Amino acid sequence: MATSLSSSLAGTDPADLDLVPGTERRAFNAWPAQRVEARGGWEFRLSGGFTKRANSANAVAPGVSFTGIRAAAEAFYAERGQAAIFRLSPLAPPEADAELAAAGYRLFDPSLVLSRQILPPAAEHPAVEITSTPSAAWLDGFAAANGVAGRHHALHHAMVAAIAAPAAFATLHEAGHAIGFGLAVAEDGAVGFYDIVIAPERRGRGHGRALMGALLDWGRRAGAHWAYLQVRGENQAALRLYASLGFTELYRYHYRVPAALG
């Protein structure tokens, strides 16, 4: 039987809850959906089925009701040939998770949002190239490193191109080869990091630390005072890296997906 995770709030300091709406807004702006429909304090995000974040229902304000939202989301996504997916952050009321669990929606991808203050840079990172616009090579390399199927490349590239806030497109080089990629987006005094990825055969050698160091420095120069990122709870290697860089848990979220999705 599916279990309830009304503990979306678990691990979230009540003093930090004021940061959740702004962090969620920044994250949505940093990975923009092609279409967004507002419904009673929720947003139904739609982007052709590419990535759960850009194709899910999300609460966008504290204290919103879930009454009627499941039915509305199911109808909205069904009309567009997609299954309804719900992303439940601390902004979603506990009854949302309980109702979805009772309806057979399974829990998927429990994740953490981590944050830290921006500090002066500790070292230079000459192997990391940062540009303000994505090159074709960066887009293709970033998509490949993240396992984006070729059929989704055009949509992936369009979503990246739609980022309106100042962004850093980072490439980590070793011996003339691109072995790592990362995306940072700055907005309202904060910088978010997305899909920091190193080639599998090059992991465990400090490359992720170098890439993050360069992007943290970029964020500082872009006027950010604090940084945030999202990481899957099962990614222990990434959690260890981010903890060593001073990131601590801000809040958690998870998805509820129809059982038919696997």
N, C-alpha and C positions, 0 to 999 in steps of 0.2 A: 504493500500500500504506500502511496506517495505520502511523504511527511511534510508538515508545514515548516517553513523557515521564517516565521514571523520574527526571528532573530536577525533580520536584516540590520536591525539596530545593534545587535550584539557586537561589542568591541568598539562601539562609537561613543566617545565621551559626549555627554549632553552639551557640554560647553562648546563642542565643535559642530553641533547640528546647524548652527547659523551659517556655516561655511558650505553646507551641502547644496542648497539651491544654486549658489553662484558657481560652484565647481561643476555641477551637472550642466549648467548653461554653457560654461566655457568648453566643456567636453563635447557637447552637441555642436557648438559652433566650429570646433576644431575638426570635426568629422561630419560635415553637413549632409543631411539627407536630401534627396531630390524633391521630396514633397513632405510637408508636415501639416497635419490637421489637428486642431485643438478641440478637445472635448472635456469640459468640466474639470479643468485642472490637470488633465492628462494630454499628452501629445502622441499621436499615431504617426510614426516616422516610416517612410517608404522610399526604398531605393532599389527596386528591381530584384529584391532578394539577396543582395550582396551585403554581407555582414549583418549580424543580429542587431547591433547597436543602431544601425541605420534602417532597420526594418522591424521595429518593435514599439510596443505601447509603453510609455514612461510617465510616471507622475512627475510634475514639474514644480509643485509647490507643497509645502507642509500642510497636513490637515485635510487633504482632498478626500472625497468619498469614492468608493469603488462601485457604488450602486449603479447598475446599468452599463458599466464600462466594459465588462467582459463581453456582453452581447454586442455592444456597439463596435468593439474592436474586432470581434469575430466576423461581423458583417462587413466591416470596412476592408479587412484583408481578403476575405473570401471573394468579394466583388472584384478584386484585383489579382485573383489567382494565387494568393499566398495564404499560408497558415498564420494564425494569430500567435505572436510571441510577445511575452510580457517581460520587461526588465524591471526588477523590483529593487529600488534603492531605499534608504531610510525615509524618503518622501512618500513612499507607498504605504497605505495603512495596513496593519496586520491582517485585517479581514481579506485583503486582496490575495495574499499568499494562501490563506486558509481556503478561500473559495476556489482558487485555481487548483490547489492540491486535491480538494474534494471532487473537482470536475475531471480529474485524471491528468492534469498537466504535470509533467515531471520536472523536477528541479535540475537545472543545467548550469554549468560554468559558474560556480560560486567564485567571486572575485573580490579583490581588495583595492581600495583607493588609498594610496600612500602619499604623504606630503613631507616637506621639509622647508626650512628657511633657505634662502639663497645666501651663500657665503662668498667672500672673495676667492678668486681662483687660486688653486694650490700649485698648478703646474701648467705649462704650455702643452698643447696636443697637436703638433705639426702634422701628424698623419691623418688628421680629420679635416676634410674639406667641407665647408659650410657655405651654401648659396641661399639667396633669398627667393629664388624661383627654382622649380624642379626641372632638371634637364631630362631629355628623353632617356638617357642612360640611367639616371637616378630612378625615374618612374619604373622602368623595366626591371632594374635591379632590385628595387624596393618591393615590387610586386612578386618577383621570383623568390626573394628571400623569405617572404611571408606566405609562400605557397598559394598565391592567387592564380586560379586557373586562367588559361589564355582567353577563354570566352568572357571573362569578367574584366579583362585589362582595360577596355575602353571605359567601362563604368567606373572602375577604380581610379583611372587617371582623371576622369571628369570630376570625381568627388574631391580629389586632391586639388585640382585646379580651382574648385569652388571655395576653398578656404580663404576667407576675407581678412582675417587678422594677420599681423606679421608672423612669418613662419621661417623656420630654419630647416633646410634639407641637407642632412649630413651624410657624408660617405667616409668610411674609414678605409684607408689604403694600407696594404702591406706588400712590399716588393713590387709595387706598380699595379697591384690587383685590388679591386674593390672587394673587401671581405665583410663589411658591415654597413648598415644603414640605420638612420633614425630620423624622426620627424618631431620637431618641437613647435608649439604655437603659443604665442604670448598674447595675453588679453587682460586688461584691468589689474595690472600688478602681479599677475601670476603667469607661470609658464607650465604648459602641460607637455608630457612626452608620450609619444605614440609609436608602438611597434619598433622598439629598439632591438635589432636583430643582428647576430653575428653568424657567419657561415658555420655550419655544424662542425666541420673539421678544424675550425680555428677557435672554438670555444674553450674556456678554462685557462686562457692565457693572459687575462687582463685587458682584452680588447673592449669588452663591454664597459669597463670602468673608464677607459680612455674616451670612448664615444660619449658616455654620460657626462664626463668632466667637461668636454668641449661644449656640449649642449647646455649644461648648467651655466657655463661662463657666458654663452650667447644670451641666455635668459637674463642674466644679471645686466649685461650691456643693453638689453632691450627694455630695461626698467622694471623687471620682475623682482619682487621681494620674497616670493615663496614659489615652490614648485610642487607639482602633483603628477601622479601617473597611475595607471590601472594595470593590475597584474592578476592573472588567474591564480586561485588559491593552490592549485596543484603544481605550480611552477616553482619548485623549491630553490632551484639554482638562481632564478631571478630574484626571489625574495631575499636570499642571502646576500646577493650583490647590492640590492637596494638598501637593505639594513646596514650594510657596511658603509654605504654612502650617506647615512643619516636619515633615511626615510622611515617614518613611522605610520602606523595605520590611522587613517582619518575616518573611513567608514567602509562598509561592505555592500555588495549588491549581488544579485543572482538572477537568472532567467527562469521562467516557467514556459515550457514548450509542450505542444501536444504530444501525447505518447506515440502517435503515428510517425513523428519525425525521428524516432529511434531512441 
